[in-house]
Structure formats: structure tokens, C-alpha cells
Amino acid sequence: MTDYSMYPVVENLVNAVKKYNIRFSVEPESKTLSKIFYRRITMICSGQNFSLAVNDEFEDAERGNPVVLLHLVLQECEMYEEAEDYLVWCRDAGLDAADITARSIYFELRETVPQIREILGDLKAVSGYDIEFNTAVAQALRSATIL
């Protein structure tokens, strides 16, 4: 068994996947979502199904790693929670506020994020800095396994 204690954020993600018996499926790529670097995934957690579009700029969803997929879901939750409104969220996500797809994603998050947080609490994703620069924490996330 791999020891993630050096990276508590990764260890917390691994433990959450186990504790809540979280299952994921990654939808086939959609041209509409792909052009803005998003991918739709379904998360089954505590008997509830959540389908949401997540930013997947680095194409991590394709690997199907449940720890990484949970990270992507939480990353999207955090971005939504940190934005004070739709325009700020669009700016932070690098999306055009006039784009109907962006609007649809935002309003979907408005419904879904509170439900996810009710189950997972304040569980955190790996920081965007670590992901972008592929630090040791990001590498540990991408190589995490559930045994």
C-alpha cells in the first residue's frame, strides 16, 4: 500500500474515495465541452448520482483514476464557491460569459455543489499551482491508487 502521508491532501482524497465508496464514469468527449477544456463525469456517492462538467485542461479524466476524478470534482466545487457571482466565475475559469455552455455549467454547479458538500464537507482538491507545475503533490495525485 502506498503511503501518502507526505501529501495529506492526496491522502484525504484517497481516504474519501474509500470511505464513501465513490464511483465515477467519464462521459465520451463532447465537442461543445472539449472546446472549453471541460469533460462531463458522473460521480456516485452515498447513493446519489451527480453529473457535472469539470475543467480538464490537462486531460486527466481520460485516465479514469478515481482519486484524480474526485480532485477534478472538488476543484470545480472550489472554483464555484470562491467566485462571488457568474461573471467572476467565468473570468476565473477563462470562459466567455455570453457562452450558453458556460452559463449551463454554472447553473448546474449552483444546484450540485451544495449537495456534494453536504456529503464530502470541506474536502479539498490539490492546488491549481501544484497541478499546473506538476509538482510532487500533483504526481502523487496522478499515481494514487485505491486498494
Secondary structure, 3 states (H helix, E strand, C coil): CCCCCCCHHHHHHHHHHHHCCCEEEECCCCHHHHCCCEEEEEEEECCEEEEEEEECCCCCHHHCCHHHHHHHHHHHHHHHHHCCCHHHHHHHHCCCCCCHHHHHHHHHHHHHHHHHHHHHCCCCCCCHHHHHCCCHHHHHHHHCCCC
